[in-house]
Amino acid sequence: MLPLFNQVVIVGPGLIGGSFGMAARVGRLAGCVVGVGHRAASLEEAQRLGALDAFTLDGAEAVAQADLVLLATGLGTLCSQVSDLLPRMKPGAILTDVGSVKGCVCRAAEEAARAAPFNKLPSTALRADRAGGGALFVGGHPLAGSEQRGIAAAKADLFRGALCILTPSPATDPHGEALRRVRALWEAVGCAVREMPAEQHDRLLAQVSHLPHAAASCLLNCVSDEALAVAARGFMDTTRIASGDASLWRDICMANREALAPTLRAMAEELARFAQALETSDAQTVLNRLLRAKERRDRRNG
């Protein structure tokens, strides 16, 4: 079977990027997987663990030769990297990412695409050039991973059975060819793929990913050391995700603050209703809130 891409470059081969590289190499989805980073020691480790065929500290040179570039760095640098790398890529190449907030990243890609040299041509030439393939962008977010971080936690089957959300934009992939190829790649590593606008992605992930992390952190900050000393498995399971990298989650929360803040307010209102029911000895309301939550959880699992 021919590879889906000749040369894939992974910028930031840690947990997600490294797992992607492992899966791509095991599945022979790329002719060559090249890692880009700042530390040779980390890249050497990624190669030793089977995530890379080769690596370089010269990102500009690697990106210029790539057929597909996967940005797997933190949100603190992701937008600036999109803006910097997209104009450096060859016509027909594809830039994608794994960021857990999509609006800011997709806007950066659209601005970079508009500023690219092939977008400054007259309209007829622009259409012809686009048809031939300027470098294109497809936003992506595989919902996989753990509270662990780094290449040591990477594994080739990390994405098996996971959902990957793609957020295509007509401004960065006008013909849909890049979307088709990126979808095929994520499906090949084991993901189910859904497509939606970036704004919808950020609104939904604020509720089911970013809110739980913030809630787990707040829960830990609310209990006393005395209580924490007797916490059993239920509490520790509930708050497991609070062990995630704090700097990484700061960047996620700040990047999606417009969607996350009102979601946190809604949770605060739910907690206030529960507290009021307890204060007024309203056992029926307490039961109703618990039953509603149980039914929704059971229905989702069913």
KEVEXDREN-375487 format. One line per field, with one value per residue (C-alpha): residue number from 1; x, y, z. Coordinates in steps of 0.2 Angstrom, whole numbers. Example, Ala and Ser with C-alpha at 12.3 -4.5 7.8 and 13.67 -1.06 7.14 Angstrom:
2
mike <- (1 2)
u <- (62 68)
v <- (-22 -5)
w <- (39 36)
//
This chain:
302
mike <- (1 2 3 4 5 6 7 8 9 10 11 12 13 14 15 16 17 18 19 20 21 22 23 24 25 26 27 28 29 30 31 32 33 34 35 36 37 38 39 40 41 42 43 44 45 46 47 48 49 50 51 52 53 54 55 56 57 58 59 60 61 62 63 64 65 66 67 68 69 70 71 72 73 74 75 76 77 78 79 80 81 82 83 84 85 86 87 88 89 90 91 92 93 94 95 96 97 98 99 100 101 102 103 104 105 106 107 108 109 110 111 112 113 114 115 116 117 118 119 120 121 122 123 124 125 126 127 128 129 130 131 132 133 134 135 136 137 138 139 140 141 142 143 144 145 146 147 148 149 150 151 152 153 154 155 156 157 158 159 160 161 162 163 164 165 166 167 168 169 170 171 172 173 174 175 176 177 178 179 180 181 182 183 184 185 186 187 188 189 190 191 192 193 194 195 196 197 198 199 200 201 202 203 204 205 206 207 208 209 210 211 212 213 214 215 216 217 218 219 220 221 222 223 224 225 226 227 228 229 230 231 232 233 234 235 236 237 238 239 240 241 242 243 244 245 246 247 248 249 250 251 252 253 254 255 256 257 258 259 260 261 262 263 264 265 266 267 268 269 270 271 272 273 274 275 276 277 278 279 280 281 282 283 284 285 286 287 288 289 290 291 292 293 294 295 296 297 298 299 300 301 302)
u <- (0 7 8 -4 10 28 35 26 34 28 32 32 33 27 12 0 13 24 9 4 21 21 4 9 25 17 3 15 5 20 36 46 41 52 52 55 59 70 80 90 89 70 70 83 71 56 66 72 54 49 39 51 62 73 73 80 81 79 60 60 69 59 43 48 50 35 19 10 15 6 8 7 13 4 -9 3 13 1 -6 10 17 3 6 24 24 10 18 34 26 26 11 -1 6 -6 -4 -15 -14 -21 -25 -40 -46 -50 -56 -40 -30 -41 -42 -23 -23 -35 -25 -9 -18 -24 -7 2 10 -2 -17 -10 -13 -27 -43 -42 -24 -28 -41 -29 -16 -27 -33 -15 -13 -6 -2 -18 -24 -36 -39 -40 -42 -40 -49 -36 -23 -21 -15 3 14 29 35 38 18 16 9 4 -14 -18 -30 -39 -58 -55 -65 -56 -65 -59 -64 -62 -63 -67 -54 -40 -46 -58 -59 -60 -45 -35 -50 -52 -33 -33 -49 -41 -26 -35 -46 -31 -24 -40 -51 -69 -70 -83 -83 -89 -86 -72 -85 -96 -81 -75 -93 -95 -77 -79 -94 -87 -68 -63 -76 -73 -54 -58 -71 -59 -47 -59 -65 -48 -46 -62 -57 -47 -30 -39 -52 -40 -31 -46 -51 -56 -55 -71 -64 -47 -56 -67 -52 -39 -38 -33 -16 -14 0 -6 3 -5 -22 -20 -17 -32 -44 -38 -39 -57 -62 -76 -85 -78 -83 -102 -101 -93 -106 -120 -112 -111 -130 -133 -122 -132 -148 -142 -136 -152 -162 -151 -153 -172 -173 -181 -177 -187 -177 -161 -168 -173 -156 -147 -160 -158 -139 -140 -152 -142 -126 -134 -142 -125 -117 -132)
v <- (0 17 30 44 56 55 66 71 83 83 99 94 75 73 63 67 71 56 44 51 47 30 26 33 23 7 9 14 30 41 38 47 55 69 77 95 103 113 100 86 75 74 71 57 49 51 42 29 25 23 40 47 41 57 74 91 107 117 118 130 118 103 112 118 100 93 86 87 96 92 105 96 110 120 133 146 145 137 152 161 144 143 161 158 141 141 154 143 128 122 122 108 104 103 111 104 104 95 110 109 126 129 147 156 144 144 163 163 151 161 177 169 162 179 186 172 177 167 176 193 188 194 185 174 169 167 154 145 145 139 125 120 120 133 127 123 122 110 112 96 90 72 69 57 58 58 69 63 72 69 56 43 42 41 25 19 14 30 36 19 22 40 55 67 84 93 111 115 133 138 151 138 123 129 113 101 90 94 90 73 68 74 64 49 50 51 37 27 29 23 38 42 59 73 89 106 124 130 140 125 115 128 129 111 107 121 110 93 95 112 114 96 101 118 109 96 109 119 104 100 118 117 102 103 94 84 78 75 63 52 53 37 30 40 57 53 46 62 73 63 76 90 82 88 101 117 129 119 120 139 142 131 140 157 153 147 160 167 150 143 158 157 138 140 152 140 127 139 142 123 121 136 128 112 121 131 114 108 124 123 104 102 83 82 94 86 69 77 85 68 58 70 68 49 47 58 49 32 37 43 26 16)
w <- (0 -5 10 11 12 7 21 37 49 67 76 94 95 113 119 105 91 96 97 80 73 80 73 56 55 61 48 35 32 28 18 31 48 53 70 74 91 102 111 102 117 117 98 100 113 101 87 99 104 86 84 71 56 57 66 65 74 58 57 42 31 36 34 17 11 20 12 28 44 61 74 91 102 116 113 119 103 91 83 80 73 61 55 53 45 33 21 21 14 -3 -15 -12 6 21 38 52 71 87 97 109 105 87 84 87 77 62 62 62 47 37 40 35 19 14 16 7 -10 -21 -13 -20 -38 -49 -46 -61 -57 -39 -44 -55 -42 -29 -40 -42 -23 -12 6 14 32 41 60 70 87 92 108 116 129 147 162 157 145 134 123 137 138 119 111 94 98 108 94 92 95 99 91 80 76 60 58 39 33 15 17 20 10 -4 -14 1 -5 11 22 13 15 33 37 29 39 56 51 47 64 72 75 71 62 64 55 62 62 74 85 87 92 105 113 114 121 134 141 140 141 148 161 169 171 179 190 195 200 209 219 225 230 240 251 267 269 283 271 257 268 269 251 243 225 220 224 216 200 199 201 191 177 189 188 170 166 174 161 147 154 158 140 135 147 142 123 125 139 129 129 145 157 154 155 172 177 172 183 198 196 196 212 220 216 224 240 241 241 255 265 263 266 249 247 231 222 228 221 205 201 206 195 180 181 182 168 156 161 159 142 135 140 134)
//
